[in-house]
Amino acid sequence: MPEQFVVPQFLDVETKIIGPVTMRQFLIMIAVIILEFFIYRLFLNIVVVILLGVPVLAIGIIFAFAKVNGQAFHFVILSMIQTFRKPMVRVWDKSLTETQVRERFKKEEEKPVEITPRKTLPESRRLSELALIVNTGGVYNPQNQDNYER
């Protein structure tokens, strides 16, 4: 009976570390809190802190907790960036003429294959003699008819 192996399931589910919060979400929120602290220490004006801090906090929460079609938001943003960097429209540059295309796809003439001469197969009598020589360890010698009995 073949051995049974446990196949892991739910590989795309992240491990929860603090309640329902995953490690990725926790690290993003720590980075946002540190950024908010720097904004507060840098400006010290409550109006500026609110104008800068609230959008940063909102963006941090979106990056940490939002999902689009079951995919983390930062992966969606990365996919969007990759899509915009690639050309949206592919244009076929038809610089080759029809005859040039036909020449490229034209099959090369097949060269006739040279037939190599094959070695003639031994006759069945000769084959049995060779088998007898191998089986007797070289004691039997077909040239010496004294060892051969019929």
N, C-alpha and C positions, 0 to 999 in steps of 0.2 A: 504494500500500500504506500503510495507516495506521501511524503511529508506535507503537512498543511502549513502554510505561511499566513501570517496576519497581514492583510493588505491595508495600509493606512488610508483613512478616508478623511474628507474635509481638510485637504491640504491648504486650501485658500483661506481658512479661518485663522485669524491671528490670535495668539495667546493673550488672555486677559491678565493684567497684572494687578490693577487696583479696581475692584468692582467691575463695571462694564468697560473700563478704559484699557486700551491696548498700549503696548510700549511705544509704538509710533505716535499715537495720539498724545501720550504723556510727554514725550520729548518735544513735540511741536508746541504744546501748551507751555512747557518750561521755557522754550526759546521765545515765545510771545511775551511771557511775563518778564523775562530779562530785558527784552526790547522795550516794553512799556516802562520798566524802571529807568532805563537809559533816557527815554523821552522825558520822563518826569524830572530826573536829575539835571538834564541838559537845559530845559526851558524854564522850569519852576513857575510858569504862568499857567493858571488853571484853565484858561480859555484855550491856550495853545495845546496843553496836554489833552484836553477833551477833543479838540479838532484833529489832532494827530493820533491820539491813543485809541479812540473808539474805532476808526477804520482799521487800524492795525489789529486790534482785538477781534474785530469781525472777520477779517481775512484769516487770522490765525484759527478761529473757531471753524470757519469754512474748510480750511485745509486739513484740520484735525478730524472733523466729524462728518463732513458732507460726503455723500457717495452719489455717483452718477452711473446708472445702470449696473449697480453692484460693484463699481470700481471706485477706488479712492480718488478724491478730487485732484490730488497732485499728479496722479497718473493721467487723468483726463487732460490736465494742462500740458503735461509733457507730450502727449499725443497730438494736441492741437499745435504746439510749437513745431513738432516734426512735420506735420501736414502742411503748415504754412511755409516751411523752409523748402519743401519740394515744389517743383513746378506743377501747377494745377492742370495745365493743358499740355498734352504731348502732341507735337506737330511732326508729321511725317515729311521728311526732307526727301523729295523725289528727285534726286540729282542724277540718278542712273537712268539711262535710256532702256527701252524694252529689250534691245538687242544685248546690252551689257548684262541685264538680269538673266536672260536666257543663256548667255555664255557662262555665267557663274554657276547656274544650276544644271548645266549640260553634263551628262554622265561621261566620265572618261571611258575611252575604249578599253575594254578588258583585254589584257594580254593573255595569250594562251598559256595555260599552266603546263610547265614542262613535266612530263611524266618520268619519274625516276625509275630506273630498272629495279625490279624487285628480285630479291634472292629467291631462288627456287626452293620450294618446301621439300623437306625430305620425304621419301616414300614411306609408307606405313611400315615396311620391313626395316628400313634404316632407322626409323623412329623407335621401333621396338628394340632394336639393337642398342641404340643410345640409351634408352631407359634401362636396359639390362646392365650396361656398363656402369651407369650411375648407381643402380641398386646393389650391385655386387662390389662396389667400391673399387672398381678398376681391375678386379680379378679376371673377369671375362674379357677376352680380347677376340674380336671377330676375325682378325688376320690369322690368329692361331686357331685352327679348326679343331685342335685336340681337346680344348676345353668345352667345345660346344657339342652337346648331345641332343639328338632329335627324338 
